Amino acid sequence: MEARDYREGDIRLLLELAQELWRNDPRDLSCTFGQIAFWSANIPHGDWRARLWLDGGGRLAGWGWLTQEVELEWQVRPEHAVLLDEILDWARPSELMARMHHADAIARIRAHGLEPDQGAPWMRINHRSLDQVEHPSLPDGYRLCTMADGVDGRSRSAAHRSAFSPSRFSDDVYAAVRATWPYRGDLDCVALAPDGSVASYTLAWLDEANGIGELEPVGTHEDHQRRGLGRAVSLFALQRLRAEGATEALVACRGDEAYPVPRLLYESVGFRELVRTTPFGRPVDGS
């Protein structure tokens, strides 16, 4: 097994592994295609490090991505489950998540001194079929389109910063996202306010090999919240995904009751829980 540090453009290798694992058995995934794609927003900040492990044939066997020396994202091929031990030794994270059904991974994580954190937010992956998608409705004066229609990118990044304040999503960060495969401007869906600014958005990612669409992220500018725009633009994004060949869709959100709004939004457009993740943390007196 060869290990090396992340190189520019390696995110595509991570995405292709996610596609392969979904095709073989979606239960083996630790991170979804859309989640990995949107990590392109973190790359310009430089406060992360990542490492790839390749088997004897040069095939990606697993990877680890550590943010701010705290939180680890990871993936291993099921036939290389033991590799998670090496990833944990390399990263020595304080936090990470594992899907509840990944019993072998959870045992390895606990053996490295991390324990389930009952007080931490937990995530769930939600799923729906795209056989039929409800038609979106908007308040008067608003309209739906995509970034391929010539919308001002500065307005789009400003909407993200407002929705997720405080946020480091600068125009340069958004440019990095747009430069990353598999970004498509015709799947970057927006609701425009009467003045032409971006009021709400849903960035959709399409795994064409598997016919899977994913919403990541979804947000509404604070000046336009509580008007049903997030629901409308999400339905529009699902319609766009269906038109481009997707048969299923995913979206992730927090599942805990402390932050229910995204979960309720996604349920209102037909998503239902597929799988939960368990948060792990290192005890305060842990090494």
C-alpha positions in Angstrom: 0.0 0.0 0.0 1.3 3.4 -1.0 0.4 6.6 0.9 0.8 10.1 -0.3 -0.4 13.6 0.5 -3.2 15.2 -1.5 -2.3 16.7 -4.8 -4.2 19.4 -6.8 -7.0 17.8 -8.6 -7.2 14.6 -6.4 -10.7 15.5 -5.4 -11.8 13.8 -8.7 -10.3 10.5 -7.4 -12.3 10.8 -4.2 -15.5 11.5 -6.3 -14.8 8.5 -8.6 -14.4 6.2 -5.7 -17.7 7.4 -4.3 -19.4 6.6 -7.6 -17.9 3.2 -7.7 -18.9 2.3 -4.1 -22.4 3.6 -4.7 -22.7 1.4 -7.7 -21.4 -1.7 -5.8 -23.2 -1.1 -2.5 -24.3 2.3 -1.3 -24.0 1.1 2.4 -20.2 1.2 2.1 -20.1 5.0 1.6 -18.9 7.2 4.4 -19.3 10.4 2.4 -21.6 11.1 -0.6 -20.7 12.3 -4.0 -22.2 15.7 -3.5 -20.7 16.2 -0.1 -17.2 15.5 -1.5 -17.9 17.8 -4.5 -18.7 20.8 -2.3 -15.5 20.4 -0.3 -14.1 22.4 -3.2 -15.3 25.4 -1.1 -12.8 24.5 1.6 -9.7 24.0 -0.6 -8.9 27.8 -1.0 -8.7 28.3 2.8 -5.8 25.9 3.3 -6.7 25.0 6.9 -6.9 21.3 6.0 -4.7 18.4 5.0 -5.5 15.2 3.2 -3.9 11.9 2.4 -4.6 9.1 -0.1 -3.8 5.4 0.1 -3.3 3.4 -3.1 -3.1 -0.3 -3.5 -0.4 -2.1 -5.4 -2.2 -1.5 -8.7 -2.4 2.2 -8.1 -6.1 2.1 -7.3 -7.4 4.4 -4.6 -8.0 2.2 -1.5 -9.0 4.9 1.0 -8.4 8.5 2.1 -8.6 10.9 5.0 -9.4 14.6 5.1 -8.6 16.5 8.3 -10.0 20.0 8.7 -8.4 22.5 11.2 -6.6 19.5 12.8 -9.9 18.6 14.4 -12.5 16.9 12.2 -11.8 13.9 10.0 -13.7 12.8 7.0 -12.7 9.4 5.6 -13.4 6.6 3.2 -12.0 3.1 2.8 -12.9 0.3 0.4 -14.7 -2.5 2.2 -11.9 -5.0 1.3 -9.4 -2.6 3.0 -11.3 -2.0 6.2 -8.1 -2.3 8.3 -6.8 0.8 6.5 -9.0 3.0 8.7 -6.6 2.3 11.6 -3.8 3.8 9.6 -5.9 6.8 8.6 -6.8 7.4 12.3 -3.1 7.1 13.3 -2.2 9.7 10.7 -5.0 12.2 11.5 -5.4 11.8 15.3 -8.7 13.6 15.0 -10.8 15.1 17.8 -14.1 14.6 16.0 -15.5 12.5 13.2 -18.7 10.8 12.2 -19.5 7.2 11.2 -22.7 5.8 9.8 -24.6 3.8 12.4 -24.5 0.5 10.5 -20.7 0.6 10.0 -20.0 -1.7 13.0 -16.4 -2.5 12.0 -15.5 1.1 11.5 -17.1 2.1 14.8 -15.1 -0.6 16.7 -11.9 0.7 15.1 -12.8 4.4 16.0 -13.4 3.5 19.6 -10.2 1.5 19.8 -8.4 4.8 18.9 -9.8 6.5 21.9 -12.9 8.3 20.4 -16.3 7.7 21.9 -19.9 8.5 20.8 -20.7 12.1 21.7 -24.3 12.1 22.8 -24.5 15.9 23.0 -23.1 16.6 19.6 -25.3 17.3 16.5 -25.8 14.2 14.3 -26.4 14.0 10.6 -28.8 12.1 8.5 -28.8 11.3 4.8 -32.2 11.7 3.1 -33.5 10.1 -0.1 -36.3 10.3 -2.5 -37.3 9.0 -5.9 -37.6 11.4 -8.8 -40.4 9.6 -10.6 -42.6 12.6 -10.0 -41.6 16.0 -8.7 -44.1 18.7 -7.6 -44.1 21.9 -9.5 -42.6 24.8 -7.5 -44.6 27.9 -6.7 -43.1 31.3 -5.9 -44.3 34.6 -4.3 -45.1 37.4 -6.8 -42.1 39.0 -8.3 -39.6 36.1 -7.8 -38.5 33.8 -10.6 -36.5 30.6 -10.9 -33.4 30.1 -13.2 -29.9 28.7 -13.1 -26.5 30.2 -13.0 -26.1 29.2 -16.6 -28.6 32.0 -17.4 -26.0 34.7 -16.7 -26.8 35.5 -13.1 -24.2 37.6 -11.3 -21.9 35.3 -9.3 -21.2 37.9 -6.7 -24.9 38.0 -5.8 -24.9 34.2 -5.6 -21.9 34.1 -3.2 -23.5 36.9 -1.1 -26.6 34.9 -0.7 -24.6 32.0 0.6 -22.7 34.2 3.1 -26.0 35.6 4.4 -27.7 32.2 4.7 -24.8 30.6 6.6 -23.5 33.7 8.5 -20.7 33.8 9.6 -19.3 32.4 6.4 -16.0 32.5 4.5 -17.7 31.9 1.1 -16.1 34.6 -0.8 -16.3 35.3 -4.6 -13.0 33.5 -5.0 -14.3 30.5 -3.0 -17.3 30.3 -5.3 -15.1 30.5 -8.3 -13.2 27.5 -7.0 -16.4 25.5 -6.6 -17.4 26.4 -10.2 -14.1 25.2 -11.5 -14.4 21.8 -9.9 -15.7 18.7 -11.7 -18.6 17.9 -11.7 -20.0 21.4 -11.2 -22.6 22.5 -13.8 -24.0 25.9 -14.0 -27.3 24.6 -15.3 -27.7 22.7 -12.0 -26.8 25.6 -9.8 -30.4 26.7 -9.2 -31.5 30.1 -7.9 -34.6 32.1 -7.0 -34.2 35.7 -8.0 -35.8 38.5 -6.1 -37.7 41.3 -7.9 -34.5 43.4 -8.0 -32.6 40.6 -9.8 -30.4 39.5 -6.8 -30.1 35.9 -5.7 -32.7 35.4 -2.9 -32.3 31.6 -2.5 -30.4 28.8 -4.1 -29.9 25.0 -4.3 -26.7 23.7 -5.8 -27.4 20.3 -7.3 -24.7 17.8 -8.2 -25.3 14.9 -10.7 -23.6 11.6 -10.5 -24.3 10.7 -14.1 -22.8 7.2 -13.8 -25.4 6.2 -11.3 -28.3 8.5 -12.0 -28.1 10.0 -8.5 -28.7 13.7 -7.9 -27.7 15.5 -4.7 -28.6 18.9 -3.2 -25.5 20.5 -1.4 -25.9 23.2 -0.2 -29.3 24.9 0.1 -29.7 28.4 1.5 -31.8 31.5 1.5 -30.6 35.1 2.0 -31.7 36.4 5.4 -33.7 39.2 3.7 -35.9 36.7 1.9 -36.5 33.9 4.5 -39.9 32.5 5.5 -41.4 33.0 2.0 -41.2 29.4 0.8 -38.2 30.1 -1.5 -36.0 27.3 -0.2 -38.8 24.8 -0.9 -39.4 26.3 -4.4 -35.8 26.3 -5.5 -35.2 22.8 -4.1 -38.2 21.5 -6.2 -36.8 23.3 -9.2 -33.4 21.7 -8.7 -35.1 18.2 -8.4 -36.9 18.9 -11.7 -33.6 19.9 -13.3 -31.9 16.7 -12.0 -34.8 14.6 -13.3 -34.6 16.3 -16.7 -30.8 15.5 -16.8 -31.4 11.8 -16.2 -31.3 11.3 -12.4 -33.8 8.8 -11.0 -33.0 9.3 -7.3 -31.9 12.2 -5.1 -30.1 12.7 -1.8 -29.6 15.5 0.7 -27.9 15.6 4.1 -29.0 17.6 7.1 -28.7 17.6 10.8 -31.2 15.3 12.5 -31.1 16.5 16.0 -34.0 18.6 17.4 -31.8 21.6 18.1 -31.7 22.5 14.4 -35.0 21.2 12.8 -35.6 23.7 10.0 -33.5 22.0 7.2 -35.0 18.6 8.0 -38.5 20.0 7.8 -37.7 21.7 4.5 -36.4 18.5 2.9 -39.3 16.4 4.3 -41.7 19.0 2.7 -40.2 18.2 -0.7 -40.5 14.5 -0.3 -37.2 13.4 1.3 -37.2 10.7 3.9 -34.4 9.5 6.2 -32.1 6.9 4.6 -29.3 6.5 7.2 -28.0 8.2 10.3 -24.5 9.1 11.4 -23.1 8.9 14.9 -20.8 11.7 16.1 -17.6 10.7 17.9 -15.3 12.8 20.0 -12.2 12.4 22.1 -12.8 12.6 25.8 -11.5 15.7 27.4 -8.8 13.8 29.3 -8.0 11.6 26.3 -4.7 11.8 24.6 
